[in-house]
Amino acid sequence: MFTHCPLELSAAYNRPFLGNTATDFVNSLLNTGDDIRHDSLPIYARAISILQSSGTGKSRLLTEVGKQTFTLPICLRNPNDPGYPPSDAAVYHYFAQLTTDNDMSFTAHSAIASFLAAAHKTMLEWLQEAQRKYDFDGPQLHEWWYNLMEQSVREGERHFFFEEVLRKANTVSHWFLTFQIIVIR
């Protein structure tokens, strides 16, 4: 049984990160991106999966990667399950509603695409607004974003960010599914 309290988990999660794994991961992404741009690496999708057991450091790796480059971290853990960092509950529930469809369904694909499009659009809008409002240079903007995503864990601005993403995703997804029904009929 999992008996650690959230404060203990937070303290453990925020201990100094040991090793070069985050830097190596970022360098691998950059090198792979260069290979793709120069057509020296055939790809099926511009995506990387990180497969590890629960509690082995996937989220922590991405927290450290976020110190070096812009990231959009999302924790899809069930909000009722223990662990750290806490779940982005609204996002979890958005994807949990897709369980009636298999992973090959049009509905699931359109909901995922809608979410990704809304997330990137919202991220760009928030970054542009912060740059306009605070006159940040690149590193300052990156630090602002990192703090928004990592330091205000699941409360405040991060919560509002994902609420905006989901409003947009649901609007696009609803429009897309309505369009599909009209075209099919």
C-alpha positions in Angstrom: 0.0 0.0 0.0 1.2 3.5 -0.8 1.7 5.4 2.4 3.7 8.5 1.6 2.0 11.8 2.2 2.0 14.5 -0.5 4.5 16.7 1.3 7.0 13.8 1.4 6.4 13.0 -2.2 6.9 16.7 -3.2 10.1 16.9 -1.1 11.5 13.7 -2.8 10.4 14.9 -6.3 12.2 18.2 -5.8 15.5 16.9 -4.5 18.5 17.7 -6.7 18.4 15.8 -10.0 21.5 13.6 -10.4 23.2 12.8 -13.7 23.0 14.0 -17.3 19.8 12.2 -18.4 17.8 15.4 -19.0 20.6 17.0 -21.0 21.2 13.7 -23.0 17.5 13.5 -23.7 17.4 17.1 -25.0 20.5 16.5 -27.1 18.9 13.4 -28.6 15.8 15.3 -29.5 17.9 18.0 -31.2 20.0 15.5 -33.1 17.0 13.5 -34.2 15.3 16.8 -35.3 18.4 17.6 -37.4 18.4 14.2 -38.9 14.7 14.5 -39.8 15.2 17.9 -41.4 18.1 16.6 -43.5 16.1 13.5 -44.6 18.8 11.3 -43.1 16.4 9.6 -40.7 13.1 8.0 -41.9 10.3 8.5 -39.5 6.7 7.5 -39.0 5.8 10.3 -36.6 7.6 13.1 -34.8 7.0 11.6 -31.4 9.0 9.9 -28.7 7.5 7.5 -26.2 9.0 7.2 -22.7 8.1 3.8 -21.4 8.9 3.1 -17.8 7.1 1.6 -14.8 5.2 3.9 -12.4 7.4 5.8 -10.1 10.6 5.5 -12.1 11.1 9.2 -13.1 9.2 10.0 -16.3 7.6 13.1 -14.9 10.8 14.2 -13.1 12.8 13.8 -16.3 10.4 16.1 -18.1 10.5 18.6 -15.3 14.3 18.7 -15.7 14.0 18.9 -19.5 11.6 21.8 -19.0 14.5 23.7 -17.4 16.4 23.5 -20.8 13.7 23.9 -23.4 10.0 24.7 -23.6 7.8 21.7 -22.7 4.1 21.2 -22.2 3.9 18.7 -19.3 0.7 16.9 -18.6 0.1 14.4 -15.9 -2.6 11.9 -16.9 -2.6 10.0 -13.7 -6.1 9.2 -12.3 -6.8 12.0 -9.8 -7.8 9.4 -7.2 -4.5 7.6 -7.5 -1.6 8.4 -5.3 1.6 9.8 -6.7 3.5 13.0 -7.6 3.2 15.2 -9.4 -0.5 15.5 -8.9 -2.8 14.7 -11.8 -4.0 17.4 -14.3 -7.5 16.2 -13.4 -9.5 18.1 -16.1 -7.2 16.7 -18.8 -7.4 13.2 -17.4 -11.3 13.4 -17.5 -11.2 14.7 -21.1 -9.3 11.6 -22.2 -11.1 9.2 -19.9 -14.4 10.0 -21.7 -12.9 8.4 -24.8 -12.8 4.9 -23.2 -15.9 3.8 -25.1 -14.0 4.2 -28.4 -11.1 2.1 -29.4 -7.8 3.7 -30.3 -8.6 3.4 -34.0 -11.9 5.3 -33.8 -12.5 8.5 -35.6 -13.9 10.1 -32.4 -10.8 9.3 -30.4 -8.4 10.6 -33.1 -10.4 13.8 -33.5 -10.5 14.4 -29.8 -6.7 13.8 -29.5 -6.0 16.0 -32.5 -8.4 18.7 -31.1 -6.6 18.6 -27.7 -3.1 18.8 -29.2 -4.1 21.7 -31.5 -5.8 23.6 -28.7 -2.9 23.0 -26.3 -0.3 24.4 -28.8 -2.5 27.3 -29.8 -3.2 28.2 -26.2 0.5 27.8 -25.3 1.5 30.2 -28.1 -1.2 32.7 -27.1 -0.1 32.7 -23.5 3.6 33.0 -24.5 2.9 35.9 -26.8 0.7 37.6 -24.2 3.5 37.2 -21.5 6.1 38.6 -23.9 3.9 41.6 -24.8 2.9 42.2 -21.2 6.3 41.8 -19.5 8.7 42.5 -22.5 10.6 39.3 -21.8 13.6 38.2 -23.8 13.8 34.5 -24.8 15.3 33.1 -21.6 13.0 35.2 -19.4 10.0 33.9 -21.3 11.2 30.4 -20.9 11.7 30.8 -17.2 8.2 32.3 -16.9 6.7 29.4 -18.8 8.6 26.8 -16.7 7.5 28.3 -13.5 3.9 28.4 -14.7 4.0 24.7 -15.6 6.1 23.4 -12.7 6.1 25.7 -9.7 2.3 26.3 -9.6 1.7 22.6 -9.7 -1.9 21.9 -10.5 -3.2 25.1 -9.0 -3.5 28.6 -10.2 -2.3 29.5 -13.7 -1.6 25.9 -14.8 -5.1 24.9 -13.9 -6.5 27.9 -15.8 -4.3 27.1 -18.8 -5.7 23.6 -19.1 -9.2 24.8 -18.6 -8.7 27.1 -21.6 -7.2 24.3 -23.6 -10.1 22.0 -22.9 -12.7 24.7 -23.8 -11.0 25.1 -27.2 -10.5 21.4 -27.7 -14.2 20.7 -26.9 -15.3 23.5 -29.3 -13.1 22.1 -32.2 -14.0 18.5 -31.4 -17.7 19.3 -31.4 -17.5 21.3 -34.6 -15.5 18.5 -36.3 -17.9 15.8 -35.2 -20.9 17.8 -36.3 -19.2 18.4 -39.7 -18.5 14.6 -40.0 -22.2 13.8 -39.4 -23.3 16.4 -42.0 -20.8 15.1 -44.6 -21.7 11.4 -44.0 -25.4 12.0 -44.3 
